[in-house]
């Protein structure tokens, strides 16, 4: 049986879960928002970079691709820890 986590650890996890960080491409056309744990929350593409009808589809595709890569990365970590 593992000991219960200390309250400061629980508080930190809660703060990270609600926190967000933003990154932008060098030219400012792409913005990515992640949680304190690194989970992708949003990807935004400047509409001036592409026709508006293509921007929304591209944002969704980028978000899905980044999320899939993060999921794969987590699986690698889980496998490494199991070995």
NORVEN-V146406 format. One record per helix or strand of 3 or more residues. SS is the DSSP state (helix for helix, strand for strand). FROM is the first residue (numbers start at 1). TO is the last residue. If there is no record, write none. Layout:
BEGIN
SS&FROM&TO  SS&FROM&TO
END
This chain:
BEGIN
helix&7&18  strand&20&24  strand&30&35  strand&40&45  helix&47&49  helix&52&82
END
